[in-house]
Structure formats: structure tokens, C-alpha cells
Amino acid sequence: MQTLLVVCLAFLALLILKLLRSLLWYPLQIQRRFARQGIRGPPRRLLAGGNAGDIRQLYAKALLEPVPHLSHDFAGRVAPHYARWSKRYGRTFLYWFGSQARLALGDPAIVKAVLADTSGAIDKAAFNPSSRVLFGEGLVGLTGEKWARHRRVVAPAFSMERVKSWIPEIATSVVNLLDKWEMQGGQNSEFEADIHKECHILSADVISRIAFGSNYEEGKKIFKLQEEMLPLISIALRSVYIPGFRFLPTAKNLKRRRINKEIEDLLSKLIQINGEKSENDRNLLGLMFSANKDEEKEKFGREEIIEECKTFYFAGKETTANVLTWAILLLAIHQDWQMKAREEVRTICGWHKHPIMEDLNRFKLVSMILKETLRLYSPAVLINRLTIRDVKLGGIEIPAGTFIYIPLISIHHDTEIWGRDANEFNPMRFNNAEKGESPVFLPFGLGPRVCVGQNLALVELKVALSMILQRVEIALSPSYVHAPRLLLTLEPQYGVQLLLRKI
């Protein structure tokens, strides 16, 4: 009995020492290490999850008021902690999520070095288990060798040649949306619509066609379930994860599990229905079934295909739909650019012809408008990375295990980088093609983990925007409230109400 008591006390002492090391000693060493390099940050609150509580409060406060005067200066609303702390501590500062050090990096040269790193010292920061259910074990959420294997299989499906072959499907989805608007308007020359909802329906239809060869109706329930999951994931991402907590039968945990199971069951049925007939076909599902048949180790099992389909359904719809929403809104605000873009589309495609790849390559103004939209309203507000081992970047020594936070939206709005008009809509900044892209224009990331779907996204955006301009004039509705917010991507908090008029 006495021996057992001694063992228990020794185990308890060991546990206390481990907790003290994790919660006090290790963070203090990291803090001192960065302080010696002149990098400081907000004080770490031990009982409030580091600075996690501060961040949640700043986000909650930021969402209380809309952005006045339709201003594009809203970076502080969607990344309020970076806006506040960078003013006090500089572009590079240290903050904490629990006992994990987070290094905010706003210096363009260092950001580029982080994203372009191929040494293996830096990887994508994995989602915590509570937030992983949305992307599952798909390409967006994977790290290490498993990510590399999935990338090898998935990347060829998004080559420009493959995307080019999907233009007719994209055009069909846009025509269906435009025909619906025409019926909705009836005899009236003008009607109001929430473009945010309409763009999500369009993008959902496109991703359904090119992923499964089906349409939006078949996948509608999956999209709705993922939308229901979004607020839960957003909360999880801004909270310190407590190991094992996701297994407790809390209301949020039970809801996550239920939604995730429903999504997986629906995807499994769609794969079963479309899988065999899709093999050797040109849609994404068929490409995954037939990928690398000669290399057994590269083939995807059914579970892996389900996980990748989660990513296609969410990332393929959410980001593109939101960018298209913002692009249409910007043209409604800036009528002069709407007229110029429409004139370009009509000069190249006429009044009714659907654009083909050669047309898309000739769209100069449309391309500039989309680039400026991606700069001002980049769907990815931030990029996360994790140091796997100690690394030195831009003169900063970063210890292993440091979470790197890249404030993409703040970099895209930085007046020191983009000039005094950084918060204004000015597509002409992308006019000089010979100059090339700015090294800090990173809407799709950079380096080994650059977005695999960027070809599809840009083609879909060009086709959709040009066809809408052919048939519809767009104006702001008096009911519109300008309130960009970060959920998982940048979206309008209250929708985007616009007046549509058939031409």
C-alpha cells in the first residue's frame, strides 16, 4: 500500500513538472529567445489561453459595426489582432495560443522566404482535431509525405489543358443562372438579388459538374451541411485545443460529428453512383479513380477519395464564390470599370458568344479587375505555417514548433508596399504586364503549397464575370451593408444585395 502511494505521488509530481515545463518554463525560454532579437508582443495571459481570449474579443468587437462609406479599408475588421498589435510592436511580433508561440510576420521579404521554403524546415500548420472535420484528410489539411503523395495524384487534374476542357461545363452553369435571373425579373427591367447567395449556387453547380459530372441538385445537401459546419469550425480555429476535449459529448462536438457523418454518407453514395461510370472520364472523380494505375502506392482508396471530395466541395465552391461576389460588388460600386469591362467582353465575344480559352487570354481589363479583387478581397485572409526544426529567415532565428502567422490581407492593404492608394480599387496597378506580379501579391500562396486549384479558379472567374457582363447591368441596392468578415474565408457578413437589370 505504501509503495503504491509512493508511485502515485511520483507520477503526480512528474505530471506537475511536465505541466510547469509546458506552461511556464518553455514559453519563458521562447519569449526570451525572441526578445533578444528585438521581437516582443502582447503579454501572455496564462489563465486565458495565452492571447486566444484577447483575439476572440477583438473579433467580436470588430463585427459590431459595418465598414463606413463602402470603404475598402477593412483589414482591421477581419484581422483585428494583427492591426492592433502591429501598430504597437511592429510588423513582426510574438503572441500565444495556450503554450504555443505564434510569430506574426508582416515583412514581405520574410513572408516570401517562408512560403518558398523547400528545405523541409517549414510545413503547413495542421488543423486542430476539432476543425479538421471540414477538410478531413484531404489535400488542404494534410502535411508531410501524405500531403506530397496526394499532391502528386491531384495536381495533374488541375493542369491548364484539363481546366480548358471544363469551360463548356462552367458556361452551362452560368447560362442556367442567367436564365433564372431573367425569369426572376419577369417583365420588370430591374430586380434585387443577394449576389453572395447566387454566386454560391453557381460555384456549387460548377464544382458538382466537374467533380462528379452531376449538378447542384445532387450535391445541394452536402453544400448546406458544410455551410452549417462553418461557424463551428471558425470557433474551433480561434480556441485553444484541449487534448481529448473533442471526444466529450458537448453540444458542439455532437453537432460536428453528426454533420461530418452525414457529409461522408452522402459523398459515399455519390461516389458509388458516379464512380464506375466516371472512371477514365474527365471529371475529378474519374481522374482520381484512374490516377497512376501503374503505381499501386499512388492510388487512392475509397476513404481517401471521400476526404479529397470534402476538399473539392468546400474549397472549390467557397473561395471562388466569394471572389466572384466581391468582383461583382466592386463593379457595382465602380460603374466606370463596369462599362469598360463590358465593352472589352463585347469586343472580344460579341453579345451572346460564350468565351473560349483564346478569348479568356485576350481579356486584359477583366484580368486586371480580378487581380485587384484578389488583392483587396483575398479569400484567404491569412496563411499559417509551422517550423519543424530551428530555422533562420531574414535574420530572425525561429525555434522549432513555432506557429507562423502571415497576415495576407494586411500585406495586400499595406500602404508602404502598394502606395498611398492601397485601400482604393485601382485595377490599373496591374496594367504593366512586363513588370510581372508583385512579390507580395499572394492570393493563391507561393512555393510548394501554392493553391493547386488556381487555374480552375481563374478560368471559372473569367468565364462567369464576362458572361454576366454580357447580359446584366449591376448597381448597388440601398439595402446593402458593407461588412466583410472572416469566417473561414473572407465573406460578406450580411450578404450582397444588388440591383440587376437585363440588357
N, C-alpha and C positions, 0 to 999 in steps of 0.2 A: 504493500500500500504506500509506504514511504517512498519507495523507488519510483512508483507511478507518479506520485506528486512531484518529485524532483524532475522527472521527464516532462511533465506538463508545464511546470514553471520554466524549464529551459526552453521549451518550444514557444511559450508565450513571450519570453524575453527576446528570443530570436526574431519573432514576428514584429515585436515593438521596434527592435533595432532596424529591421528591414523597412518598416514604415517610416521611421525617422530618417533613414538614409534617402528613401524615395521622396519624401515630402519636404525635408529640410536641408540635409547636407548636400545632396546632388544639385537641387535648384540653386543653392547658395554658391556652389562652385561654378556653375554655368554663368550665373549672374556676374560674378567677379571676373570671370574669363572675358565676357563681353565688355564689362565696364573698363577693363584695362585697355580695350581697343577704342574706348570713347563711345560705346553703344549702350544707351540706357533706355528706359521706358517707364510705363506706369508702375506704381508699387504693386507687388504681388500680394493678393489677399488670400491667405491660407484657407480660411473658412468659407470662402465664396468661390472656390474653384479657380483660383488664380485671378484672371481678369474676365472669366466667362460671364459672370453676373453683370459686370460693367458693360460688356458688349451687348448682352440681351437688353439691358435698359436703354442703351444708346439707340439700338434698332427700334425698340418700341416707341421711343420719343420721336425719332425721325419720321415715323409713319403717321404721326398725328396731323401733320399739316401738308397740304399739297405743294407742288413747286409753283411759285407765283409767275405770272406773265408768260406762261408757256416757255420758260427758260430751259435751256439745255445744260445749265449749270446745276447738276443734281448729284454729282459724285458723292457729296457728303450725306445724301439721303440713303444711298444704297451701300456705302462703306463708311458709316459714321465714326467707327472707332479709328480707322486709318486717318480720316480727315482731321479728327480732334488731336490724336497723339502725334501725327507727323508735324503738325504746327508747333507742338511743344518740344519734340525730341528729334525732329529731322526726318528725312525720307526713310532712313533705316533705324529701326528701334526694336526693342525686345519686349514681348508681353507673354502671358502664361495662360494655358488651358490646363487647370489642375497643376500637375507637376511637370507638364511638358512645355519646354521652351518653344516659343514661336517667334521667328525672326521676320519682321516685315521688311521687305526690300523694295524700295521705290526708285533706286538708281538704275537707269536704262541699261548701262553697260553691264552691271552685275546681273540684272534680270536676264539679259541675253545669254550671258555665260552659264547661268543656272539651267535655262531651258535647252541650251545647245550641248550640255554636258553628255559625253558618251563614255566617260571613264568608269561608270558604274558606281560612282560615289554618291550620286543623287538619283532618286527614283520618285515616282508619283507617291504621294501620301495616300495610304489605303483608307477607304471609308471605315468608320467605326461600325461594329456589327449591327447597331440599331438602324443605321442609314443605308447599309449595303443591300437591303432587300429590293430597293428600286432598280438598281443596276445588276444585282446578283453577281455572278462570276463572269460577267461579260467584259468586253474589251475596255470600257471606260473605267471599271473598278479594279482591274487586275494589275498586278505588279510582277516584276521579276521574269523568270523564264516562261511562266504560264502566259503572261501578257505577250511576250515575244512570239510564242507559238500561235496564239490567237491572231496576232497582228499579221503573221505570215499567211494565214489562211484567209483572213477577212480583207486585207488591203487590196488584193487584185480585183475584188468585186467592185471597188470604187475607182478603178482606173478611168481616165477621161473617155477612152473608147467605149467602155461599158456604160458609163453615165450618158454618153451621147445617144446610145441606143434606147435610153429610157425617156427621151424628150417627148415622143408621142404620148406616153402614159401621163407624163406631167401635164401636157397640153390638154388631154382629155379631162383631167381633174379640174383644171382652170375653166375650161368651157362649161363644165357642169355647174360650177359655182356662178359664173357669169349669167348662165341661163336662169339659174334660180333667182338671182338678183333681178333679172328682167321681169320674171313672173311676180316677184315680190313687189316690185314697183308698180305693176299694173299699168293703168292709164296715167298715173301720176308721173310727172317728169322728175320728181325728186323724192327720196325716202331716206330714213335714218337706219343705220345698222351699226352694231358693235363689231368693228373690223377685227378686233382681237379674237372674238369667238369664230368669226368667219375664216380667218387665216388658220386657226387651229383645225377646223373642219377640213379645209383644203389640204393642209400639210399631212393630216392623218390619212386622207384619201390617197395622197401620193405615196406615202410610205407603205400603206397597205398594198397598193398595186405593185410596187417594185420589190417589196419583201415577200409577198405571198401570191401575187397575181390575182388578188381579190380586191374588194373595195372597202370603203369606210364602214359600211353597214356591218360587215362581218367582224371587224375589229373594234367597233364602237365601244363595246363593254370594256375591253382591255384599256382603251384610252381613258374612259371615265374612271376606272379603278385606279389607274396611275395618277390621274388628277386628284383623286380622293387621298392618295398616299402622300402627295407632295407636301402639305403642311406638316405631316408627321415627320417626314424626312428633314424638313427645314429645322424643326425644333431639335431633332437629334443632332444635327450638324453644329448647332450653337450651344450644345450642352456637353459637359464633361462626361465621358462614358465611364460608368462604374462596371467593372468586370462582373459578368453574371446577371446584371440587372435586367437584360433583355428577356431572361427566362422567367421572370416574375410575372404573375397573371394580372398586371395592371391594365387599365382600360386601353391605353395607347399601344402597349405590347400586343394585347389580344387583337386589336384592330389591325395592326401591321401584319400579324400572322394570317388573319382571315383574308385580307386583301391580297397578300402575296400568294396564298394558296389558290384563290380564285383566278388570279392572273396566270399562274403556272398551269392550272387545269385548262383554261381557255386556250392558251398557247399550244398546249399539248394536243388539243383537239384540232386546232388549225394546222399544226404540223402533220398530224395523222391524215387529215383530209387532203392537204395540198402537197405533202412531202413527196410521195412516189411520182405523182404526175409532174412535179416541179423538177425532178432530177434531170440534169443536163439542160434545163431551161435557163433563161437569162435572168430570172428573178433571184433575189438574195438567198432565199431558202434553198432553191435548187443548186445554187453555186456552193453553198455550204455542204450539201449532201454529196456533191460530186467533187469537192475540192481535194486535190492531192491524193487521188485514189491509189497511186503507185507508192505512196509513202504512208504506210499504215500509222506511224506515230503522229502524223499531222492531222489525221481525220478527226472530226468532231463526233462525239457520241450524242445521243438524243438530249441528255441533260445539258450538255454544253450548248447545243443549238437553242434550247429553251432560254438559257441565260443570255446568249447573244441576241435573241429576238426581243428580250426585255429592253436591251440597249437600243436596238433599232427602233422599237416602238416609242421609247421615250426621247432619246437624243435626236432621232430622225424627225420627230414631229416638233418637239418643244422649242428647240433653238431656231429652226428655220421659220416656224410660225411667228415667233416673237420678233425676229429681224424683219420679216415682211410687214408685220404690224407697224413697227417703228418707221419703216421706209415710207409706207403709205401715209402715215400721220405727218411725217416731215414734208411730204409733197402737198398735203392739205394745208399745212401752215405756210409753206413757201410756194405760193401759186406760180411764181415766175419760173421756178425749176420744174414744176409740173408741166407747164406749157412747153418748155424746152425739151423735156424728155419725151413728151407725146409726139412732138414734131420729129424727133430723131427716130422713134419707133415707126411712125407712119412713112417716113422717107425710106426706111430700110425694108419694112414689111408690108407697107400699104395699110389699108383699113381693116382687112379681115384675115390676111395670111398668118398662119401660126409660125412663130420663129423656128428656124432650124439652127444647127450649130454654127454655120457660117454667119448667120445673122447675129447670133449672140456675140461672136468675136468682133463684130463691127459696132456694137453698142458702146460708144465711148462715154456719153453722158450718163446713161443708165448704170454703167460700171462705176463711174465716179460717185454717183448718188449712193449706190450700195456700199461702197467703201467708206464714205463719210458716215453712213448709217451705222456700219460696223464699228467705226471709231467712237462715235458719240454714244451709241446704244448697244455696245458689245454684249451679246447674250451671256458670255462668261465674265462676270464681274471680277472674279479673282482666279488665280491659279495656285495650286498647292503642290509643294514638293517636300521630300524628306531626305535628310542626309543619312546615308547608310554607313559612312565612315567619316572621319575628320577630313575636311576639305578647306582649301584656301581659295577664295574668289574675290577679285578686285581688292586685294589687300586685307580682306576680312577672314579670319580663321573661324570656321564654323564647326563645332563639335558634332560627332555622330549623334543621331537621334534628334536633331533639331528640325522642327517643322518650319518650312519656309513659306511665308505668305506673300504672294505677288499681287498687289492691288491694281489689276489690269485697267479697271475703269478710271482710277485716279491718274494712272500714267497716260491714258488716252485723252484725258482732260487737262493735263498739266501745261500751264502757260509757258513754263520755261522750256518745254520740249516743242510745243506746237505753235507757240506765239500768242500774242495778246487775244486773238480771236479763237482760242482753243475751245471755248464753250459756245461757239456760233456754228451754224450749219453752213459750211462752205465747201462744196464738192470740188471747187477749183484747186484746192490744195493737192488733189490727186491728179491734176491735169498733165503734169510733165512726166510722161511715161519713161523717158530716158533717165530721169533721176532715180527711178526704182522706188521700191517701197521703203518707208521709214523703218529703221531697225526696231522701233518701238511700236509699230502697228502690228499687233499680235492677236487679232480676233480668233484665230484658229490655233494659237500657240506657236511653238517653234521647236525645231530639233527632232529627236527620235519619236516624241509623243505628239507631234503635230496632228491635228484632227484628221482622222482617216476619211471622214465624210465630207471634207471641204469642197471637193469637186462637185459632188451631188448638191450640196447646199447652194453653191454659187449658181449652178445651172438652173436649179429649181427657182431661185430668187429672180433671176433674169427673165426666165420664161413667164413666171407669174406676174411680175411687175409690168412687163411690156404688154402682155395681153390685157391686163386690167386697164392700162393707159389707153389702149386701142378703143375700148368700149365704154369707159366710165370717166366722168369728171368727179373729182373728190373735193369736198370742202369740210371745214370743221363744223361740228354741231355745237350749239350754245350749251348743251348739257355736258360737254366733255370737261373732265377734270384731269389736269396733268399731274400724275403721281407715279413715276417709275419706282418700282420696288424690287428688291431681291427676294425671290422665293428660293428656287434653285437656280434659275436663270433670271435675267432682267425682264420683268413684265410690268404691264400697267396695273396699278392697284385697283382701279375702278372700271377697267375696260377702256376701249377707244371708240367713242360714239362719233361717227362721221356722216355727212350728208352725201349720198351717191346720186348722180344724175346720168342717165343713159345719154350717150352722144348720138 
